[in-house]
Amino acid sequence: MRFRWIVILAALILSAFVLFENEGEDGHTVSLANVAQNIQLGLDLKGGIFMQLEVDVEDAVNHYVEEQAGTIKASLEAENITVGSSEPKVKERKVVLRNLASTVSLDDALQKVKTMYRGYWNISGDTGELILTLRDAAKEEVKDEAVKQTVYKIQNRIDQLGVSEPNINRVVGTNRIVLELAGTDDQARVQKLVKEPGQLEWRMVANAALNTAPRAEDLQPYLKPGFKILPIKEGEGFYLLEPVMMTASNVSRVMASRDETGFPAIGITLDRAGGQIMDNVTKDAVGRQLAVILDGKVLTAPVIRQRLSNSFVISGSFSAGEVDDKILQIKSGSLPASVRILEERVIGPTLGRDAIRQGTRAAVAGFGAVMLFILLYYRLAGLFAIGALMINLILMLGMLAGVDAILTLPGIAGFILTIGMAVDANVLIFEKIREELRLGTAVKNAVDIGYKSAFVTILDANITTFIAAFCLLLLGEGPIKGFAIMLMIGIVCSIFTAVFCSRTFFITYLHFNASVRKLSIWPIWGGSPSATPQ
Amino acid sequence: MRDIQFMEKRKVFGLVSVVLFVVSLGLIFGIGIEKSVDYEGGTKLTVQFETSDVQIGALREQVSQVDNKASLASMDPETHKVYSVKIKNPDVKEGQEAEASLARLRGLEKAFGSFFDAENQRMALLKGFSRQQIAAGLVAENPYVIEGTDAEKQSQYDAVAGQIVAKLSENPADVEALATAVESDTAKQVALSQSLLLMTPALNRTTEDLLAVLLKNQNPLNRASSDNYEDVARNIIAYRETQGDFIKDFSAMMEGVTLRANEDKAVLQQFFEKSFTLGSYRIVSNETFSPSIASEQLTEAAEAIILSLIGILIYIAFRFRLGYAIASVVALIHDVVIALGVFAIAGKLLGSELSNPVVAAFLTIVGYSLNDTIVVFDRIRENLQGAKGGEVADHMNHSINQTLSRTIVTSLTTFFVVGVIYWFSNNATLEDFALPLLIGIVIGTYSSIFVASPTLLLWHSSRPIDS
């Protein structure tokens, strides 16, 4: 008996601790107010925007082929191979190069093209007409990058909306992106941000002396027209930036490369105009910093080591992964990946607040009604059941907070429903006890038999509901998932409380009233075995 | 207590069930079950007005001009402030879903605003802007997606701002008319009018987070740039909540705002008057599903239900015997079909539609109905195992009687609780859930007595008791 009470108390304390404890900025606190923080609310309760997007990856491939037709021509010409014409055949995923010529032998030129582009393209034909067909693997890579870029772009500019804890995730294995933005309901703003290409800017960092000012105000006096102040990184000060010198339109190629010491670096190729600007700016700017900015955020600000022209590398102490990330980010400044919005759910801030109120009201009313009925119908045993139900409530909430499940509006319905169903296990047991009592079994034995024989039934009945709830998880949708999880939590908790806790109450009661001959388990309006002998 | 003779009357109830089943199938395929927008594609929007002055007839007329497929329903029969608009399967070109949903939203907003002179208020606000202000706003929003240096953007948008100021004096009806007067390219017109809308936000339709950002961007109180406006935004939204979620005038609102020592409330009030409209309605929720995602969800829902049936069949066959599994699944299919049939009637009478919560409720019915059946079956098995001769039907009848009290009590308590959700929660989603559950509880209880056991008897009749 003592062991049983320890288990119950431990479960209760653990639940209460999970519910009330909070490790916030101001240290460890235990208070009732923390409950609201410890139970995570779904978007449908706290308000926000849920969006499911599909990146048009075919469009991205088209775009890539078109862009490569130009890039390949330019790159070959940099290698002293002239190209008569370079025509993209977007539908067929091909680039047709015509009339290749070179100062060295044509065979060498052909070989050179093949080594340069073999990785991405199947190459056929001769120097008169060379056909580059995008390989399937390359196609997949381009598609994959298009989705990644879109995710980056959205992540990068999401703070324009002021939302806290945005969730932007790719749906694994698909071209889809799921956006969960709490605290905003401005569809137009979110759509604009999702659909527009990123804004890439190249600016010189103004003056080394002013650089990295701790506060933006320090730089304010130096802010001339076109100049801009941007944070370096969170908490690391600010850059004063000169007017924009180049934009994404000047960048023709961004790729993974290596610097002269062999470390991973970002290789950049500019178009003719970009090359000239770069040449002009860097000729007397060695030692100064050049900032690459995407959507108002400094991606990187390398120091210029030498005069640059249209092709150069940006190196830092980047890992290969960081280089890939930065490349995607820089590219997202030019690629207008077209997205389709498959699903858009906007929940205003009042809806969830009202729903919680309405749900709580319904829960309290339902709970009250059930308690009253149980008390009238089972009297003392009913009181035990109510005690178990109370523990059930606390455990359910504790588990909800403990497993980091998300409470949704359907989840509230699940919660209320579970209250109704939680009584079932006790009803099963009590009815069995009554049956035994009717047969004339002694109180203590009747209770034992009731619990023992009802247990298997309870388990079977609940496991099937559990299977149904589990299949609901496959419905894949946020709010419904909340319902399924609530139901599953409810089933586990109600089995424990109905079977274990209420029995403990019985055992304790019978321990202190060992001589009891009539159990208070009959309806208040009569029906005890003495009244209607079997 | 004498046993009630359920099994004797099994033929009668069998007939009743068959009739109900057939009628339900007829109802399901005859009048059909309306699918909600999450399974059909389209938009479902709920709007709340500040006053109850908007008449449903007038609103219906306005809304039908946005889309003639739109249907309107009142969500609060007492106060007449909340309405829901449904547009199923709107004509949208593939790939244009986003644009279409914004255009639809804008159309509806105009329809709602038409009762409050909202467009005129917005235009008045725009007229109050200086050319520089408009240009700065456009540079920030960059509707034409100009790539270039700041000076380039500035000069281009300054020109646009000049035109806007000029055209505003001709009193265009709304931002769309203004954009059309200024710009000839259709795509740019849409982008420009969107930007103008973003530049003239309505305070009653702003969230706390967004308000903080808008204030920080405009910095009316001249705070340090690293500083934020979260305190002001929080004050204002808290005040809005005390006013029934609608702020009625800016000067009264200032009473709810606490500023810092050196800051002037009058400055802030003036800023709001010049940059915000109030807005007399709010979009409570707005859900849009493209047809492709809708059909995907419908398939997923069907898969979930079928999978759960299979899972349960296997479990029961494993725990009991195959006959029990078959009997319980027969009862389940009986339940779900009849519940769907009743739901079809509810669709006609109450406008209930098949949606994700409803499918979740149906799956719960599957679980619940089984719960009941298993309790009865468990007792039947127990009694048959200990039986010494006698008719199987009598043993079954006795088992049903033994569990009857429990069946009734559990069904009643669950019915109570779900009934409370249905009648007292006042919440559309919760009600969507509760209705099929209520139907399911009644049918599930009936079927475990009158359908599952007789079906089991059919199976058992070919097998002697001691098998």
Interface residues (C-beta under 8 A of the other chain):
Chain A: D44 G47 Q52 D56 Q160 L161 G162 V163 S164 G183 T184 D185 D186 Q187 A188 R189 Q191 K192 V194 K195 E196 P197 Q199 R215 A216 E217 Q220 P225 G226 K228 I229 P243 V244 M245 T247 A248 S249 S338 V339 R340 I341 L342 E343 E344 R345 V346 I347 G348 P349 T350 L351 D354 A355 Q358 G359 R361 A362 A365 G366 F367 A369 V370 F373 I374 Y377 L409 P410 I412 A413 I416 L417 I419 G420 M421 V423 D424 V427 L428 E431 R434 E435 S453 V456 T457 D460 A461 N462 I463 T464 T465 F466 I467 A468 A469 F470 C471 L472 L474 L475 G476 E477 P479 I480 F483 A484 L487 T532 Q534
Chain B: M1 T46 Q48 E94 G95 E97 A98 S101 L102 L105 E141 N142 V145 E147 G148 T149 D150 A151 Q194 L197 L198 R205 T206 T207 E208 D209 L210 A212 V213 K216 A224 S225 S226 I237 D245 R282 I283 V284 S285 N286 E287 T288 F289 S290 S292 I293 Q297 E300 A301 E303 A304 I305 L307 S308 G311 I312 Y315 I316 R319 N356 P357 V359 A360 L363 T364 V366 G367 Y368 L370 N371 D372 I374 V375 D378 R379 E382 Q402 T403 S405 R406 V409 T410 L412 T413 T414 F415 F416 V417 V418 V420 I421 F424 S425 N426 N427 T429 L430 F433 A434 L437
